[in-house]
Amino acid sequence: MVETKSEKALLKEFAGFIETKPTAPGEPADEAILRMIGNDLRPTRWKIYTKLTLVEVTTGLLTLTICPQFGLGLGQHNEFLHALHIAAPPVIFNLLCGFLFMILGATLGGLFLNRAEIRSFCNNDNWYFAVYSILTYLTLVTLGAEVFVLRSLTWMLGAMLGNLFGFGAAIRLRQAMIL
């Protein structure tokens, strides 16, 4: 086997590296590394909430383009959805609407967050999803949606269930893919 000049240079450089005395990084470098690791392991909550909210709002807006949610969106004249609305009992229909409106955003949110963010977020996910569902509902009302008390409560329940189910499914899917 013939060694080339680059292989000889690499071996010489490696031998020089082995012969050098060990040196420890200085205290500023240690502190910077510990700070970086701490930020990676314990991300700030506002960053997690912002990231998840942006994903959920984006998917919610996309959902509104095809779904006649509360009379909003571009899907207002979809015959299939109108027939389904007439055929289903209002409580069931609104429960499913809230569920379907939120599930995509929660699922994608669970896929966009990294492990440390999920670990930090999962302690408060029920509160976040409850508040997010209520704020989404209030936003739809502010935009001019017709509201009835029973429909509102069932829609919010469906939204909360959609968030919890979608986020939980995404986390379980990620865990199954890692193992």
PyMOL CGO cylinders between C-alpha atoms (Angstrom):
from pymol import cmd
from pymol.cgo import CYLINDER

trace = [
    CYLINDER, 0.00, 0.00, 0.00, 1.43, 3.34, -1.05, 0.3, 1, 1, 1, 1, 1, 1,
    CYLINDER, 1.43, 3.34, -1.05, 0.80, 6.37, 1.15, 0.3, 1, 1, 1, 1, 1, 1,
    CYLINDER, 0.80, 6.37, 1.15, 0.08, 9.65, -0.55, 0.3, 1, 1, 1, 1, 1, 1,
    CYLINDER, 0.08, 9.65, -0.55, 1.33, 13.05, 0.60, 0.3, 1, 1, 1, 1, 1, 1,
    CYLINDER, 1.33, 13.05, 0.60, -2.06, 13.92, 2.09, 0.3, 1, 1, 1, 1, 1, 1,
    CYLINDER, -2.06, 13.92, 2.09, -2.16, 10.69, 4.10, 0.3, 1, 1, 1, 1, 1, 1,
    CYLINDER, -2.16, 10.69, 4.10, 1.36, 11.36, 5.41, 0.3, 1, 1, 1, 1, 1, 1,
    CYLINDER, 1.36, 11.36, 5.41, 0.35, 14.91, 6.34, 0.3, 1, 1, 1, 1, 1, 1,
    CYLINDER, 0.35, 14.91, 6.34, -2.74, 13.62, 8.16, 0.3, 1, 1, 1, 1, 1, 1,
    CYLINDER, -2.74, 13.62, 8.16, -0.70, 11.04, 10.07, 0.3, 1, 1, 1, 1, 1, 1,
    CYLINDER, -0.70, 11.04, 10.07, 1.91, 13.66, 10.99, 0.3, 1, 1, 1, 1, 1, 1,
    CYLINDER, 1.91, 13.66, 10.99, -0.84, 16.06, 12.16, 0.3, 1, 1, 1, 1, 1, 1,
    CYLINDER, -0.84, 16.06, 12.16, -2.49, 13.28, 14.18, 0.3, 1, 1, 1, 1, 1, 1,
    CYLINDER, -2.49, 13.28, 14.18, 0.82, 12.31, 15.81, 0.3, 1, 1, 1, 1, 1, 1,
    CYLINDER, 0.82, 12.31, 15.81, 1.37, 15.95, 16.74, 0.3, 1, 1, 1, 1, 1, 1,
    CYLINDER, 1.37, 15.95, 16.74, -2.11, 16.09, 18.26, 0.3, 1, 1, 1, 1, 1, 1,
    CYLINDER, -2.11, 16.09, 18.26, -1.44, 12.95, 20.35, 0.3, 1, 1, 1, 1, 1, 1,
    CYLINDER, -1.44, 12.95, 20.35, 1.85, 14.33, 21.65, 0.3, 1, 1, 1, 1, 1, 1,
    CYLINDER, 1.85, 14.33, 21.65, 0.42, 17.65, 22.84, 0.3, 1, 1, 1, 1, 1, 1,
    CYLINDER, 0.42, 17.65, 22.84, -0.32, 18.16, 26.50, 0.3, 1, 1, 1, 1, 1, 1,
    CYLINDER, -0.32, 18.16, 26.50, -4.01, 18.11, 27.48, 0.3, 1, 1, 1, 1, 1, 1,
    CYLINDER, -4.01, 18.11, 27.48, -5.50, 21.53, 28.06, 0.3, 1, 1, 1, 1, 1, 1,
    CYLINDER, -5.50, 21.53, 28.06, -8.78, 22.37, 29.70, 0.3, 1, 1, 1, 1, 1, 1,
    CYLINDER, -8.78, 22.37, 29.70, -10.99, 25.14, 28.37, 0.3, 1, 1, 1, 1, 1, 1,
    CYLINDER, -10.99, 25.14, 28.37, -11.09, 28.31, 30.42, 0.3, 1, 1, 1, 1, 1, 1,
    CYLINDER, -11.09, 28.31, 30.42, -13.88, 29.26, 32.81, 0.3, 1, 1, 1, 1, 1, 1,
    CYLINDER, -13.88, 29.26, 32.81, -15.67, 31.55, 30.30, 0.3, 1, 1, 1, 1, 1, 1,
    CYLINDER, -15.67, 31.55, 30.30, -15.84, 28.67, 27.80, 0.3, 1, 1, 1, 1, 1, 1,
    CYLINDER, -15.84, 28.67, 27.80, -17.15, 26.31, 30.49, 0.3, 1, 1, 1, 1, 1, 1,
    CYLINDER, -17.15, 26.31, 30.49, -19.87, 28.80, 31.43, 0.3, 1, 1, 1, 1, 1, 1,
    CYLINDER, -19.87, 28.80, 31.43, -20.83, 29.37, 27.80, 0.3, 1, 1, 1, 1, 1, 1,
    CYLINDER, -20.83, 29.37, 27.80, -21.08, 25.62, 27.16, 0.3, 1, 1, 1, 1, 1, 1,
    CYLINDER, -21.08, 25.62, 27.16, -23.14, 25.06, 30.31, 0.3, 1, 1, 1, 1, 1, 1,
    CYLINDER, -23.14, 25.06, 30.31, -25.45, 27.94, 29.34, 0.3, 1, 1, 1, 1, 1, 1,
    CYLINDER, -25.45, 27.94, 29.34, -25.93, 26.48, 25.82, 0.3, 1, 1, 1, 1, 1, 1,
    CYLINDER, -25.93, 26.48, 25.82, -26.69, 23.03, 27.22, 0.3, 1, 1, 1, 1, 1, 1,
    CYLINDER, -26.69, 23.03, 27.22, -29.06, 24.52, 29.80, 0.3, 1, 1, 1, 1, 1, 1,
    CYLINDER, -29.06, 24.52, 29.80, -30.94, 26.42, 27.08, 0.3, 1, 1, 1, 1, 1, 1,
    CYLINDER, -30.94, 26.42, 27.08, -31.18, 23.25, 24.99, 0.3, 1, 1, 1, 1, 1, 1,
    CYLINDER, -31.18, 23.25, 24.99, -32.44, 21.14, 27.89, 0.3, 1, 1, 1, 1, 1, 1,
    CYLINDER, -32.44, 21.14, 27.89, -34.77, 23.76, 29.39, 0.3, 1, 1, 1, 1, 1, 1,
    CYLINDER, -34.77, 23.76, 29.39, -36.21, 25.88, 26.59, 0.3, 1, 1, 1, 1, 1, 1,
    CYLINDER, -36.21, 25.88, 26.59, -38.14, 28.96, 27.63, 0.3, 1, 1, 1, 1, 1, 1,
    CYLINDER, -38.14, 28.96, 27.63, -41.89, 28.48, 27.77, 0.3, 1, 1, 1, 1, 1, 1,
    CYLINDER, -41.89, 28.48, 27.77, -42.74, 31.56, 25.76, 0.3, 1, 1, 1, 1, 1, 1,
    CYLINDER, -42.74, 31.56, 25.76, -40.71, 30.19, 22.81, 0.3, 1, 1, 1, 1, 1, 1,
    CYLINDER, -40.71, 30.19, 22.81, -42.51, 26.85, 23.03, 0.3, 1, 1, 1, 1, 1, 1,
    CYLINDER, -42.51, 26.85, 23.03, -45.94, 28.51, 23.25, 0.3, 1, 1, 1, 1, 1, 1,
    CYLINDER, -45.94, 28.51, 23.25, -45.11, 30.88, 20.39, 0.3, 1, 1, 1, 1, 1, 1,
    CYLINDER, -45.11, 30.88, 20.39, -43.91, 28.06, 18.15, 0.3, 1, 1, 1, 1, 1, 1,
    CYLINDER, -43.91, 28.06, 18.15, -46.95, 25.89, 18.88, 0.3, 1, 1, 1, 1, 1, 1,
    CYLINDER, -46.95, 25.89, 18.88, -49.38, 28.81, 18.53, 0.3, 1, 1, 1, 1, 1, 1,
    CYLINDER, -49.38, 28.81, 18.53, -47.95, 29.79, 15.14, 0.3, 1, 1, 1, 1, 1, 1,
    CYLINDER, -47.95, 29.79, 15.14, -48.37, 26.23, 13.88, 0.3, 1, 1, 1, 1, 1, 1,
    CYLINDER, -48.37, 26.23, 13.88, -51.92, 26.01, 15.25, 0.3, 1, 1, 1, 1, 1, 1,
    CYLINDER, -51.92, 26.01, 15.25, -53.00, 29.40, 13.89, 0.3, 1, 1, 1, 1, 1, 1,
    CYLINDER, -53.00, 29.40, 13.89, -51.58, 28.62, 10.45, 0.3, 1, 1, 1, 1, 1, 1,
    CYLINDER, -51.58, 28.62, 10.45, -53.36, 25.28, 10.24, 0.3, 1, 1, 1, 1, 1, 1,
    CYLINDER, -53.36, 25.28, 10.24, -56.54, 26.82, 11.63, 0.3, 1, 1, 1, 1, 1, 1,
    CYLINDER, -56.54, 26.82, 11.63, -56.52, 29.43, 8.87, 0.3, 1, 1, 1, 1, 1, 1,
    CYLINDER, -56.52, 29.43, 8.87, -55.95, 26.70, 6.30, 0.3, 1, 1, 1, 1, 1, 1,
    CYLINDER, -55.95, 26.70, 6.30, -58.84, 24.71, 7.76, 0.3, 1, 1, 1, 1, 1, 1,
    CYLINDER, -58.84, 24.71, 7.76, -61.12, 27.74, 7.49, 0.3, 1, 1, 1, 1, 1, 1,
    CYLINDER, -61.12, 27.74, 7.49, -60.48, 27.89, 3.75, 0.3, 1, 1, 1, 1, 1, 1,
    CYLINDER, -60.48, 27.89, 3.75, -62.32, 24.60, 3.21, 0.3, 1, 1, 1, 1, 1, 1,
    CYLINDER, -62.32, 24.60, 3.21, -64.62, 24.30, 6.22, 0.3, 1, 1, 1, 1, 1, 1,
    CYLINDER, -64.62, 24.30, 6.22, -67.71, 26.45, 6.79, 0.3, 1, 1, 1, 1, 1, 1,
    CYLINDER, -67.71, 26.45, 6.79, -66.76, 26.80, 10.47, 0.3, 1, 1, 1, 1, 1, 1,
    CYLINDER, -66.76, 26.80, 10.47, -69.31, 29.13, 12.06, 0.3, 1, 1, 1, 1, 1, 1,
    CYLINDER, -69.31, 29.13, 12.06, -70.16, 30.48, 8.61, 0.3, 1, 1, 1, 1, 1, 1,
    CYLINDER, -70.16, 30.48, 8.61, -66.61, 31.70, 7.97, 0.3, 1, 1, 1, 1, 1, 1,
    CYLINDER, -66.61, 31.70, 7.97, -64.18, 30.65, 5.28, 0.3, 1, 1, 1, 1, 1, 1,
    CYLINDER, -64.18, 30.65, 5.28, -64.37, 29.74, 1.63, 0.3, 1, 1, 1, 1, 1, 1,
    CYLINDER, -64.37, 29.74, 1.63, -66.23, 26.45, 2.14, 0.3, 1, 1, 1, 1, 1, 1,
    CYLINDER, -66.23, 26.45, 2.14, -69.59, 28.08, 2.79, 0.3, 1, 1, 1, 1, 1, 1,
    CYLINDER, -69.59, 28.08, 2.79, -71.22, 26.62, -0.32, 0.3, 1, 1, 1, 1, 1, 1,
    CYLINDER, -71.22, 26.62, -0.32, -70.02, 23.05, -0.06, 0.3, 1, 1, 1, 1, 1, 1,
    CYLINDER, -70.02, 23.05, -0.06, -73.11, 20.87, -0.58, 0.3, 1, 1, 1, 1, 1, 1,
    CYLINDER, -73.11, 20.87, -0.58, -71.63, 17.82, 1.20, 0.3, 1, 1, 1, 1, 1, 1,
    CYLINDER, -71.63, 17.82, 1.20, -70.79, 19.78, 4.35, 0.3, 1, 1, 1, 1, 1, 1,
    CYLINDER, -70.79, 19.78, 4.35, -74.24, 21.43, 4.34, 0.3, 1, 1, 1, 1, 1, 1,
    CYLINDER, -74.24, 21.43, 4.34, -75.95, 18.04, 3.98, 0.3, 1, 1, 1, 1, 1, 1,
    CYLINDER, -75.95, 18.04, 3.98, -73.83, 16.67, 6.83, 0.3, 1, 1, 1, 1, 1, 1,
    CYLINDER, -73.83, 16.67, 6.83, -74.73, 19.69, 8.97, 0.3, 1, 1, 1, 1, 1, 1,
    CYLINDER, -74.73, 19.69, 8.97, -78.44, 19.15, 8.36, 0.3, 1, 1, 1, 1, 1, 1,
    CYLINDER, -78.44, 19.15, 8.36, -78.31, 15.37, 8.89, 0.3, 1, 1, 1, 1, 1, 1,
    CYLINDER, -78.31, 15.37, 8.89, -76.25, 15.32, 12.11, 0.3, 1, 1, 1, 1, 1, 1,
    CYLINDER, -76.25, 15.32, 12.11, -77.59, 16.44, 15.48, 0.3, 1, 1, 1, 1, 1, 1,
    CYLINDER, -77.59, 16.44, 15.48, -76.19, 19.92, 16.28, 0.3, 1, 1, 1, 1, 1, 1,
    CYLINDER, -76.19, 19.92, 16.28, -74.32, 18.75, 19.38, 0.3, 1, 1, 1, 1, 1, 1,
    CYLINDER, -74.32, 18.75, 19.38, -72.51, 15.97, 17.50, 0.3, 1, 1, 1, 1, 1, 1,
    CYLINDER, -72.51, 15.97, 17.50, -71.83, 18.16, 14.46, 0.3, 1, 1, 1, 1, 1, 1,
    CYLINDER, -71.83, 18.16, 14.46, -70.31, 20.97, 16.53, 0.3, 1, 1, 1, 1, 1, 1,
    CYLINDER, -70.31, 20.97, 16.53, -68.29, 18.52, 18.63, 0.3, 1, 1, 1, 1, 1, 1,
    CYLINDER, -68.29, 18.52, 18.63, -66.82, 17.06, 15.44, 0.3, 1, 1, 1, 1, 1, 1,
    CYLINDER, -66.82, 17.06, 15.44, -66.25, 20.52, 13.93, 0.3, 1, 1, 1, 1, 1, 1,
    CYLINDER, -66.25, 20.52, 13.93, -64.24, 21.65, 16.95, 0.3, 1, 1, 1, 1, 1, 1,
    CYLINDER, -64.24, 21.65, 16.95, -62.35, 18.35, 16.99, 0.3, 1, 1, 1, 1, 1, 1,
    CYLINDER, -62.35, 18.35, 16.99, -61.47, 18.46, 13.29, 0.3, 1, 1, 1, 1, 1, 1,
    CYLINDER, -61.47, 18.46, 13.29, -60.66, 22.17, 13.38, 0.3, 1, 1, 1, 1, 1, 1,
    CYLINDER, -60.66, 22.17, 13.38, -57.97, 21.65, 16.02, 0.3, 1, 1, 1, 1, 1, 1,
    CYLINDER, -57.97, 21.65, 16.02, -56.55, 18.17, 15.41, 0.3, 1, 1, 1, 1, 1, 1,
    CYLINDER, -56.55, 18.17, 15.41, -54.34, 19.05, 12.45, 0.3, 1, 1, 1, 1, 1, 1,
    CYLINDER, -54.34, 19.05, 12.45, -52.69, 21.99, 14.22, 0.3, 1, 1, 1, 1, 1, 1,
    CYLINDER, -52.69, 21.99, 14.22, -52.07, 20.02, 17.39, 0.3, 1, 1, 1, 1, 1, 1,
    CYLINDER, -52.07, 20.02, 17.39, -50.64, 17.09, 15.46, 0.3, 1, 1, 1, 1, 1, 1,
    CYLINDER, -50.64, 17.09, 15.46, -48.29, 19.28, 13.44, 0.3, 1, 1, 1, 1, 1, 1,
    CYLINDER, -48.29, 19.28, 13.44, -47.37, 21.18, 16.60, 0.3, 1, 1, 1, 1, 1, 1,
    CYLINDER, -47.37, 21.18, 16.60, -46.36, 17.92, 18.26, 0.3, 1, 1, 1, 1, 1, 1,
    CYLINDER, -46.36, 17.92, 18.26, -44.20, 17.10, 15.25, 0.3, 1, 1, 1, 1, 1, 1,
    CYLINDER, -44.20, 17.10, 15.25, -42.53, 20.55, 15.11, 0.3, 1, 1, 1, 1, 1, 1,
    CYLINDER, -42.53, 20.55, 15.11, -41.47, 20.67, 18.77, 0.3, 1, 1, 1, 1, 1, 1,
    CYLINDER, -41.47, 20.67, 18.77, -38.21, 19.00, 19.72, 0.3, 1, 1, 1, 1, 1, 1,
    CYLINDER, -38.21, 19.00, 19.72, -37.81, 16.57, 22.65, 0.3, 1, 1, 1, 1, 1, 1,
    CYLINDER, -37.81, 16.57, 22.65, -36.83, 19.17, 25.23, 0.3, 1, 1, 1, 1, 1, 1,
    CYLINDER, -36.83, 19.17, 25.23, -39.71, 21.43, 24.17, 0.3, 1, 1, 1, 1, 1, 1,
    CYLINDER, -39.71, 21.43, 24.17, -42.19, 18.57, 24.42, 0.3, 1, 1, 1, 1, 1, 1,
    CYLINDER, -42.19, 18.57, 24.42, -40.87, 17.59, 27.83, 0.3, 1, 1, 1, 1, 1, 1,
    CYLINDER, -40.87, 17.59, 27.83, -41.23, 21.17, 29.09, 0.3, 1, 1, 1, 1, 1, 1,
    CYLINDER, -41.23, 21.17, 29.09, -44.61, 21.67, 27.44, 0.3, 1, 1, 1, 1, 1, 1,
    CYLINDER, -44.61, 21.67, 27.44, -46.29, 18.43, 28.50, 0.3, 1, 1, 1, 1, 1, 1,
    CYLINDER, -46.29, 18.43, 28.50, -46.55, 19.60, 32.10, 0.3, 1, 1, 1, 1, 1, 1,
    CYLINDER, -46.55, 19.60, 32.10, -48.96, 22.36, 31.03, 0.3, 1, 1, 1, 1, 1, 1,
    CYLINDER, -48.96, 22.36, 31.03, -50.52, 21.02, 27.84, 0.3, 1, 1, 1, 1, 1, 1,
    CYLINDER, -50.52, 21.02, 27.84, -54.07, 20.76, 29.23, 0.3, 1, 1, 1, 1, 1, 1,
    CYLINDER, -54.07, 20.76, 29.23, -54.03, 24.41, 30.30, 0.3, 1, 1, 1, 1, 1, 1,
    CYLINDER, -54.03, 24.41, 30.30, -52.53, 25.61, 27.06, 0.3, 1, 1, 1, 1, 1, 1,
    CYLINDER, -52.53, 25.61, 27.06, -55.01, 23.69, 24.90, 0.3, 1, 1, 1, 1, 1, 1,
    CYLINDER, -55.01, 23.69, 24.90, -57.98, 24.82, 27.00, 0.3, 1, 1, 1, 1, 1, 1,
    CYLINDER, -57.98, 24.82, 27.00, -56.95, 28.48, 26.77, 0.3, 1, 1, 1, 1, 1, 1,
    CYLINDER, -56.95, 28.48, 26.77, -56.11, 28.15, 23.08, 0.3, 1, 1, 1, 1, 1, 1,
    CYLINDER, -56.11, 28.15, 23.08, -59.49, 26.53, 22.33, 0.3, 1, 1, 1, 1, 1, 1,
    CYLINDER, -59.49, 26.53, 22.33, -61.37, 29.29, 24.16, 0.3, 1, 1, 1, 1, 1, 1,
    CYLINDER, -61.37, 29.29, 24.16, -59.33, 32.06, 22.49, 0.3, 1, 1, 1, 1, 1, 1,
    CYLINDER, -59.33, 32.06, 22.49, -59.90, 30.48, 19.08, 0.3, 1, 1, 1, 1, 1, 1,
    CYLINDER, -59.90, 30.48, 19.08, -63.61, 30.33, 19.74, 0.3, 1, 1, 1, 1, 1, 1,
    CYLINDER, -63.61, 30.33, 19.74, -63.68, 33.96, 20.89, 0.3, 1, 1, 1, 1, 1, 1,
    CYLINDER, -63.68, 33.96, 20.89, -61.75, 34.97, 17.76, 0.3, 1, 1, 1, 1, 1, 1,
    CYLINDER, -61.75, 34.97, 17.76, -64.29, 33.23, 15.54, 0.3, 1, 1, 1, 1, 1, 1,
    CYLINDER, -64.29, 33.23, 15.54, -67.11, 35.00, 17.41, 0.3, 1, 1, 1, 1, 1, 1,
    CYLINDER, -67.11, 35.00, 17.41, -65.34, 38.34, 17.00, 0.3, 1, 1, 1, 1, 1, 1,
    CYLINDER, -65.34, 38.34, 17.00, -65.07, 37.68, 13.27, 0.3, 1, 1, 1, 1, 1, 1,
    CYLINDER, -65.07, 37.68, 13.27, -68.86, 37.47, 13.11, 0.3, 1, 1, 1, 1, 1, 1,
    CYLINDER, -68.86, 37.47, 13.11, -69.77, 33.85, 13.69, 0.3, 1, 1, 1, 1, 1, 1,
    CYLINDER, -69.77, 33.85, 13.69, -73.29, 33.03, 14.84, 0.3, 1, 1, 1, 1, 1, 1,
    CYLINDER, -73.29, 33.03, 14.84, -73.14, 31.62, 18.33, 0.3, 1, 1, 1, 1, 1, 1,
    CYLINDER, -73.14, 31.62, 18.33, -75.50, 29.51, 20.40, 0.3, 1, 1, 1, 1, 1, 1,
    CYLINDER, -75.50, 29.51, 20.40, -74.61, 28.46, 23.93, 0.3, 1, 1, 1, 1, 1, 1,
    CYLINDER, -74.61, 28.46, 23.93, -74.98, 24.69, 23.46, 0.3, 1, 1, 1, 1, 1, 1,
    CYLINDER, -74.98, 24.69, 23.46, -73.12, 24.77, 20.16, 0.3, 1, 1, 1, 1, 1, 1,
    CYLINDER, -73.12, 24.77, 20.16, -70.37, 26.88, 21.71, 0.3, 1, 1, 1, 1, 1, 1,
    CYLINDER, -70.37, 26.88, 21.71, -69.81, 24.50, 24.60, 0.3, 1, 1, 1, 1, 1, 1,
    CYLINDER, -69.81, 24.50, 24.60, -69.75, 21.42, 22.39, 0.3, 1, 1, 1, 1, 1, 1,
    CYLINDER, -69.75, 21.42, 22.39, -67.45, 23.13, 19.87, 0.3, 1, 1, 1, 1, 1, 1,
    CYLINDER, -67.45, 23.13, 19.87, -64.99, 24.07, 22.65, 0.3, 1, 1, 1, 1, 1, 1,
    CYLINDER, -64.99, 24.07, 22.65, -65.13, 20.52, 24.05, 0.3, 1, 1, 1, 1, 1, 1,
    CYLINDER, -65.13, 20.52, 24.05, -64.42, 19.12, 20.58, 0.3, 1, 1, 1, 1, 1, 1,
    CYLINDER, -64.42, 19.12, 20.58, -61.60, 21.62, 20.11, 0.3, 1, 1, 1, 1, 1, 1,
    CYLINDER, -61.60, 21.62, 20.11, -60.01, 20.64, 23.42, 0.3, 1, 1, 1, 1, 1, 1,
    CYLINDER, -60.01, 20.64, 23.42, -60.32, 16.93, 22.58, 0.3, 1, 1, 1, 1, 1, 1,
    CYLINDER, -60.32, 16.93, 22.58, -58.88, 17.53, 19.11, 0.3, 1, 1, 1, 1, 1, 1,
    CYLINDER, -58.88, 17.53, 19.11, -55.89, 19.33, 20.58, 0.3, 1, 1, 1, 1, 1, 1,
    CYLINDER, -55.89, 19.33, 20.58, -55.20, 16.68, 23.20, 0.3, 1, 1, 1, 1, 1, 1,
    CYLINDER, -55.20, 16.68, 23.20, -55.73, 13.76, 20.82, 0.3, 1, 1, 1, 1, 1, 1,
    CYLINDER, -55.73, 13.76, 20.82, -53.67, 15.27, 17.96, 0.3, 1, 1, 1, 1, 1, 1,
    CYLINDER, -53.67, 15.27, 17.96, -50.77, 16.35, 20.17, 0.3, 1, 1, 1, 1, 1, 1,
    CYLINDER, -50.77, 16.35, 20.17, -50.74, 13.03, 22.04, 0.3, 1, 1, 1, 1, 1, 1,
    CYLINDER, -50.74, 13.03, 22.04, -50.82, 11.06, 18.78, 0.3, 1, 1, 1, 1, 1, 1,
    CYLINDER, -50.82, 11.06, 18.78, -47.91, 13.07, 17.37, 0.3, 1, 1, 1, 1, 1, 1,
    CYLINDER, -47.91, 13.07, 17.37, -45.82, 12.48, 20.49, 0.3, 1, 1, 1, 1, 1, 1,
    CYLINDER, -45.82, 12.48, 20.49, -46.56, 8.75, 20.47, 0.3, 1, 1, 1, 1, 1, 1,
    CYLINDER, -46.56, 8.75, 20.47, -45.74, 8.57, 16.76, 0.3, 1, 1, 1, 1, 1, 1,
    CYLINDER, -45.74, 8.57, 16.76, -42.40, 10.27, 17.35, 0.3, 1, 1, 1, 1, 1, 1,
    CYLINDER, -42.40, 10.27, 17.35, -41.60, 7.91, 20.22, 0.3, 1, 1, 1, 1, 1, 1,
    CYLINDER, -41.60, 7.91, 20.22, -42.48, 4.88, 18.09, 0.3, 1, 1, 1, 1, 1, 1,
    CYLINDER, -42.48, 4.88, 18.09, -40.24, 6.11, 15.27, 0.3, 1, 1, 1, 1, 1, 1,
    CYLINDER, -40.24, 6.11, 15.27, -37.29, 6.60, 17.65, 0.3, 1, 1, 1, 1, 1, 1,
    CYLINDER, -37.29, 6.60, 17.65, -37.49, 3.13, 19.17, 0.3, 1, 1, 1, 1, 1, 1,
]
cmd.load_cgo(trace, "trace")
